[in-house]
Amino acid sequence: MEYNNLTLQEAVRLVFLASRYKRGLTQNGLSIISNITRQFISQIEIGKRHPSIFTLCALANAYEIPLSAFFEEVDKLYPLLANEKFLPENDSLQTSEPNKIATAYIKNAKKKCHRKRK
């Protein structure tokens, strides 16, 4: 498979954000257990910064999951975004198919978080 950088960055961003929601953590809580600053976590989640492999390793360690599990999730999401020709600079918010996919993905992560808390 050939990866498009913009689509891959968006898939990683969404999985990074969803991982936090699934565990019911705040940005501050994730910061404490991962030793990643809350500001950096925020910038990754809004797409201003891109996590290095070392940041992703810190996240996997914080969640006590193998790094491969994170990338498996990216590989599941990537084709959904790629099939819709994800182009963030051209997308209008809330209306494009990639944004609908991203919104649904995050909503699903939040639902899983709420189920665990009950």
RAJOWO-V124535 format. One record per residue. RES is the residue in one letter. NEAR is the number of other C-alpha atoms within 8 Angstrom. Layout:
RES/NEAR  RES/NEAR
//
This chain:
M/2  E/3  Y/6  N/7  N/6  L/9  T/13  L/11  Q/9  E/9  A/12  V/9  R/13  L/12  V/11  F/10  L/10  A/12  S/9  R/12  Y/12  K/12  R/7  G/9  L/10  T/8  Q/10  N/8  G/8  L/14  S/12  I/8  I/7  S/10  N/8  I/11  T/7  R/10  Q/6  F/9  I/11  S/9  Q/10  I/13  E/11  I/8  G/9  K/7  R/8  H/8  P/8  S/6  I/6  F/7  T/9  L/10  C/9  A/11  L/9  A/12  N/10  A/10  Y/6  E/6  I/9  P/8  L/9  S/6  A/8  F/11  F/8  E/8  E/9  V/12  D/8  K/8  L/9  Y/11  P/8  L/10  L/13  A/10  N/7  E/8  K/7  F/11  L/8  P/6  E/4  N/5  D/10  S/6  L/6  Q/6  T/8  S/9  E/7  P/11  N/11  K/10  I/10  A/9  T/8  A/8  Y/10  I/11  K/8  N/8  A/12  K/11  K/9  K/9  C/12  H/9  R/7  K/6  R/6  K/4
//
